[in-house]
Amino acid sequence: MKIPVPQSINPVLAFGVHDSHLRLVERMLKVKLTPGEHNLIIEGDDESVAKTSYVLNRLFQLAQGNIPITHEDVRILIEKSETPSHYAGDNALKEGMVISGRRRGKEFRVKPRNLNQQEYVKKMLSHDLVFSVGPAGTGKTYLAVAVGLHLLTKGMFSRLILTRPVIEAGENLGFLPGTLEEKIDPYVRPLYDAIHDMLPGDETRYLIEDGVIELAPLAYMRGRTLANSFVILDEAQNTTSLQMKMFLTRLGENSKMVITGDVSQIDLPVGRQSGLREAESYFKDVEGIAFHYFNRNDVVRHGLVKKIIEIYENHDKKENI
């Protein structure tokens, strides 16, 4: 397994003097660590590799804050890696998901606002692949971003990747005016807004520039293996069958994927099957894959949103009679 090493960290803090922290990890977790180009290669059995990944990502998080790291700190991290589940959600649900320790000098936390949201968070913490289906305003994407940032803060993953299908442009961004960033911005803006609500703007920009947070159209996922990452596919109802297959097969080692969508708002051309609907029929009963459903009663936006959704649903029913 390869773990990317952030270019912004102080390597002496993370690795120790003469790589003493790495040698301690090797001895205690019985793995071999080999430096590569901007990464560390971990060799060992699956369980030891997973534990080492957790410890290294946590060390990188500490080093980014220029916090002195002792051998005792490394031992404590290794002891934490022995916990049966790194994603235990009890504290996150009870006390809120910790997003950042730097916002206004204190921790910023996000809590589920109803029981259905709590169940959704539990599934994201305990499964590597979760499909979330429901109307706008139910917190599908917002909570997925919160869980991703929470686990990033905890050092469970080295990257948070957020993506969407660019249906309006047919994913052919080359014909749109402007730089790549300007082309992408309108399509990932809702994802950026969710992050910005939880992190200060300067911290968000820093994490994006450093590659810790990545926002990109779905087409840019092709050919990649997304390891050590928390990955969110938003607006998945607008994926085609081939796009959904491409995305799901990107899942790499030590990664989680959350797919969100609203099947009442499919914008695909008539006759094109939604990748989200197809995936639901294929994977609904597959062990290890979780599906979670919201309805209009779960809407947590402005009170009128629930009424608007209800009116549209009633209108659609009358048209289909």
C-alpha positions as CSV (number, residue, x, y, z in Angstrom):
1,M,0.0,0.0,0.0
2,K,1.2,3.5,-0.8
3,I,0.4,6.4,1.5
4,P,0.8,9.9,0.0
5,V,3.0,12.2,2.0
6,P,1.7,15.9,2.1
7,Q,4.4,18.2,0.7
8,S,3.5,20.8,3.3
9,I,4.5,18.8,6.4
10,N,7.8,19.0,8.3
11,P,9.3,15.6,7.7
12,V,11.4,15.6,10.8
13,L,8.3,16.2,12.9
14,A,6.3,13.4,11.2
15,F,9.1,10.8,10.7
16,G,11.3,11.7,13.7
17,V,15.0,12.4,13.8
18,H,16.7,9.9,11.5
19,D,13.2,8.4,10.8
20,S,13.0,7.2,14.4
21,H,9.2,7.4,14.4
22,L,9.0,5.2,11.3
23,R,11.4,2.7,12.8
24,L,9.2,2.5,16.0
25,V,6.1,1.9,13.8
26,E,7.9,-0.8,11.9
27,R,8.9,-2.6,15.1
28,M,5.6,-2.3,16.9
29,L,3.3,-3.1,14.0
30,K,5.7,-5.5,12.2
31,V,5.6,-3.8,8.8
32,K,8.3,-2.5,6.4
33,L,8.2,1.2,5.4
34,T,10.0,2.3,2.3
35,P,10.1,5.9,1.0
36,G,8.9,6.4,-2.5
37,E,8.4,9.6,-4.6
38,H,6.1,11.7,-2.4
39,N,4.8,8.6,-0.6
40,L,5.5,5.8,1.8
41,I,5.2,2.2,0.8
42,I,3.8,-0.1,3.5
43,E,4.4,-3.9,3.4
44,G,2.9,-6.4,5.8
45,D,-0.3,-8.3,6.4
46,D,-3.6,-6.6,5.8
47,E,-4.4,-5.8,9.4
48,S,-0.9,-4.4,10.1
49,V,-1.1,-2.3,6.9
50,A,-4.4,-0.9,7.9
51,K,-3.2,0.0,11.4
52,T,0.0,1.6,10.0
53,S,-2.0,3.6,7.5
54,Y,-4.1,5.0,10.4
55,V,-0.9,5.9,12.4
56,L,0.9,7.6,9.5
57,N,-2.1,9.7,8.5
58,R,-2.5,10.8,12.1
59,L,1.2,11.7,12.2
60,F,0.8,13.8,9.0
61,Q,-2.2,15.6,10.5
62,L,-0.1,16.5,13.6
63,A,2.9,17.5,11.6
64,Q,0.8,19.9,9.5
65,G,0.1,21.9,12.7
66,N,3.8,21.9,13.6
67,I,3.0,20.1,16.8
68,P,6.1,18.4,18.4
69,I,5.7,14.6,18.2
70,T,7.4,12.4,20.7
71,H,8.0,8.6,20.7
72,E,5.3,8.4,23.4
73,D,2.8,10.1,21.1
74,V,3.6,7.6,18.4
75,R,3.1,4.7,20.9
76,I,-0.3,6.2,21.9
77,L,-1.3,6.4,18.2
78,I,-0.3,2.7,17.7
79,E,-2.4,1.7,20.7
80,K,-5.4,3.5,19.2
81,S,-4.9,1.6,16.0
82,E,-5.5,-1.6,17.9
83,T,-9.1,-0.6,18.5
84,P,-11.3,-3.1,16.7
85,S,-13.1,-0.4,14.7
86,H,-11.5,2.9,13.8
87,Y,-14.9,4.2,12.9
88,A,-16.7,3.8,16.2
89,G,-19.5,6.3,16.0
90,D,-20.8,6.5,19.5
91,N,-18.9,9.7,20.4
92,A,-19.4,11.2,17.0
93,L,-23.2,10.8,17.4
94,K,-23.4,11.9,21.0
95,E,-20.9,14.8,21.0
96,G,-20.9,15.7,17.3
97,M,-18.4,15.1,14.5
98,V,-15.2,17.2,15.1
99,I,-14.4,19.0,11.9
100,S,-11.5,21.2,12.8
101,G,-9.6,22.4,15.8
102,R,-8.6,25.7,14.2
103,R,-12.0,27.4,13.5
104,R,-12.2,30.5,15.7
105,G,-9.8,28.9,18.1
106,K,-12.1,26.0,19.1
107,E,-13.4,22.7,17.7
108,F,-16.3,22.9,15.3
109,R,-18.8,20.1,15.5
110,V,-21.6,18.8,13.4
111,K,-24.5,16.7,14.9
112,P,-27.3,14.8,13.1
113,R,-30.5,16.7,13.6
114,N,-33.0,13.8,13.7
115,L,-33.0,10.0,14.1
116,N,-32.9,9.2,10.4
117,Q,-29.8,11.4,10.0
118,Q,-28.2,9.5,13.0
119,E,-28.8,6.2,11.3
120,Y,-27.3,7.6,8.1
121,V,-24.1,8.7,10.0
122,K,-23.9,5.3,11.6
123,K,-24.0,3.6,8.2
124,M,-21.2,5.9,6.9
125,L,-19.0,5.2,9.9
126,S,-19.5,1.4,9.7
127,H,-19.6,0.7,6.0
128,D,-17.1,1.3,3.2
129,L,-19.8,1.9,0.6
130,V,-23.1,3.7,1.3
131,F,-25.9,4.9,-1.0
132,S,-28.0,7.7,0.2
133,V,-31.3,8.4,-1.6
134,G,-33.8,11.1,-0.9
135,P,-35.1,14.6,-1.7
136,A,-33.2,17.9,-1.5
137,G,-32.8,19.4,2.0
138,T,-32.5,16.2,3.9
139,G,-28.7,16.5,4.6
140,K,-27.5,13.7,2.3
141,T,-24.5,15.6,1.0
142,Y,-23.9,17.9,4.0
143,L,-23.6,15.0,6.5
144,A,-21.4,13.0,4.0
145,V,-19.0,16.0,3.9
146,A,-19.1,16.3,7.7
147,V,-18.3,12.6,8.2
148,G,-15.5,12.9,5.6
149,L,-13.9,16.0,7.3
150,H,-14.4,14.4,10.7
151,L,-12.5,11.2,9.6
152,L,-9.9,13.4,7.9
153,T,-9.4,15.4,11.1
154,K,-9.0,12.1,13.0
155,G,-6.3,10.9,10.6
156,M,-8.3,8.0,9.2
157,F,-7.8,9.1,5.6
158,S,-5.3,11.3,3.8
159,R,-7.8,12.8,1.3
160,L,-11.4,13.9,0.9
161,I,-12.5,13.6,-2.7
162,L,-15.9,15.1,-3.8
163,T,-17.2,14.7,-7.3
164,R,-20.4,15.2,-9.4
165,P,-21.5,14.3,-13.0
166,V,-21.4,17.4,-15.2
167,I,-24.7,16.6,-17.0
168,E,-25.4,20.1,-18.3
169,A,-22.1,20.2,-20.2
170,G,-22.2,16.5,-21.2
171,E,-18.9,16.2,-19.2
172,N,-17.2,17.8,-22.2
173,L,-15.5,20.7,-20.4
174,G,-13.0,21.4,-23.2
175,F,-15.6,23.4,-25.1
176,L,-16.4,25.7,-22.1
177,P,-14.6,29.0,-21.8
178,G,-12.1,29.8,-19.1
179,T,-9.5,28.0,-17.1
180,L,-10.1,24.4,-15.8
181,E,-10.8,25.8,-12.4
182,E,-13.4,28.3,-13.8
183,K,-15.0,25.5,-15.9
184,I,-15.3,23.2,-12.9
185,D,-16.5,25.8,-10.3
186,P,-20.2,26.0,-11.2
187,Y,-20.6,22.2,-11.0
188,V,-18.7,21.7,-7.7
189,R,-19.9,24.9,-6.0
190,P,-22.6,23.2,-3.8
191,L,-19.9,20.8,-2.5
192,Y,-17.5,23.7,-1.9
193,D,-20.3,25.6,0.0
194,A,-20.8,22.6,2.3
195,I,-17.1,22.5,3.1
196,H,-16.9,26.3,3.6
197,D,-19.8,26.1,6.1
198,M,-17.6,23.9,8.3
199,L,-14.1,25.2,7.6
200,P,-12.8,28.8,7.4
201,G,-12.1,30.0,3.9
202,D,-8.3,30.1,4.3
203,E,-8.2,26.6,5.7
204,T,-10.4,25.3,2.9
205,R,-8.1,26.9,0.3
206,Y,-5.0,25.5,2.0
207,L,-6.4,22.0,2.0
208,I,-7.5,22.2,-1.6
209,E,-4.2,23.6,-2.8
210,D,-2.3,20.9,-0.8
211,G,-4.4,18.2,-2.4
212,V,-5.9,17.0,0.9
213,I,-9.4,18.1,-0.4
214,E,-10.2,17.5,-4.1
215,L,-13.3,18.7,-6.0
216,A,-13.7,17.5,-9.6
217,P,-16.2,16.4,-12.2
218,L,-16.9,12.6,-12.3
219,A,-15.1,12.3,-15.7
220,Y,-11.8,13.1,-13.9
221,M,-12.1,9.9,-11.8
222,R,-11.6,7.7,-14.8
223,G,-8.4,5.6,-14.7
224,R,-7.7,6.3,-11.0
225,T,-7.5,4.1,-7.9
226,L,-8.8,6.1,-4.9
227,A,-6.9,4.7,-2.0
228,N,-6.7,6.1,1.6
229,S,-9.6,8.4,0.7
230,F,-13.1,9.4,1.7
231,V,-14.9,9.8,-1.6
232,I,-18.4,11.4,-2.2
233,L,-20.3,11.2,-5.4
234,D,-23.1,13.8,-5.4
235,E,-26.1,14.0,-7.7
236,A,-25.6,10.4,-8.6
237,Q,-29.1,10.1,-10.1
238,N,-27.5,11.8,-13.2
239,T,-24.8,9.2,-13.7
240,T,-25.2,6.7,-16.6
241,S,-24.8,3.0,-16.0
242,L,-21.2,3.1,-17.4
243,Q,-20.3,6.1,-15.2
244,M,-21.5,4.5,-12.1
245,K,-19.6,1.3,-12.8
246,M,-16.5,3.3,-13.5
247,F,-16.8,5.2,-10.3
248,L,-17.6,2.2,-8.0
249,T,-14.6,0.3,-9.4
250,R,-12.3,3.2,-8.3
251,L,-12.6,2.1,-4.7
252,G,-9.1,1.5,-3.3
253,E,-7.5,0.2,-0.1
254,N,-8.5,1.9,3.1
255,S,-11.2,4.0,1.5
256,K,-14.9,4.8,1.9
257,M,-17.4,5.9,-0.7
258,V,-20.7,7.7,-0.2
259,I,-23.1,8.0,-3.2
260,T,-25.9,10.6,-2.8
261,G,-28.8,11.3,-5.1
262,D,-32.5,12.2,-5.6
263,V,-34.2,9.9,-8.1
264,S,-37.1,12.4,-8.5
265,Q,-34.6,14.9,-10.1
266,I,-33.1,12.8,-12.9
267,D,-31.8,15.1,-15.7
268,L,-30.6,12.4,-18.1
269,P,-31.9,12.4,-21.7
270,V,-35.1,10.3,-22.2
271,G,-34.3,6.6,-22.5
272,R,-31.0,6.8,-20.5
273,Q,-31.0,4.6,-17.4
274,S,-29.9,6.3,-14.2
275,G,-26.8,4.7,-12.8
276,L,-28.1,5.2,-9.3
277,R,-31.4,3.4,-9.9
278,E,-29.5,0.6,-11.6
279,A,-27.0,0.3,-8.7
280,E,-30.0,0.1,-6.3
281,S,-31.4,-2.9,-8.1
282,Y,-28.0,-4.6,-8.3
283,F,-26.6,-4.0,-4.9
284,K,-29.6,-3.6,-2.5
285,D,-28.9,-7.0,-0.8
286,V,-25.1,-7.2,-1.1
287,E,-23.4,-7.6,2.3
288,G,-21.1,-4.7,3.1
289,I,-23.0,-2.2,1.0
290,A,-25.6,0.0,2.8
291,F,-28.5,1.9,1.4
292,H,-30.2,4.7,3.3
293,Y,-33.4,6.5,2.4
294,F,-34.8,9.9,3.3
295,N,-38.2,11.3,2.5
296,R,-39.8,14.8,2.7
297,N,-40.4,14.4,6.4
298,D,-36.6,14.5,6.9
299,V,-36.2,17.9,5.2
300,V,-34.1,20.2,7.5
301,R,-34.0,23.2,5.3
302,H,-36.4,26.1,5.3
303,G,-39.9,25.0,6.3
304,L,-41.3,25.8,2.9
305,V,-39.0,23.3,1.2
306,K,-41.0,20.4,2.7
307,K,-44.3,21.9,1.4
308,I,-42.8,22.5,-2.0
309,I,-41.6,18.9,-2.3
310,E,-45.1,17.7,-1.2
311,I,-46.9,19.8,-3.8
312,Y,-44.6,18.6,-6.6
313,E,-45.1,14.9,-5.5
314,N,-48.9,15.3,-5.4
315,H,-48.8,17.0,-8.8
316,D,-46.7,14.1,-10.3
317,K,-49.1,11.5,-8.9
318,K,-52.1,13.3,-10.6
319,E,-50.3,13.4,-13.9
320,N,-49.5,9.7,-13.7
321,I,-53.1,8.6,-12.9
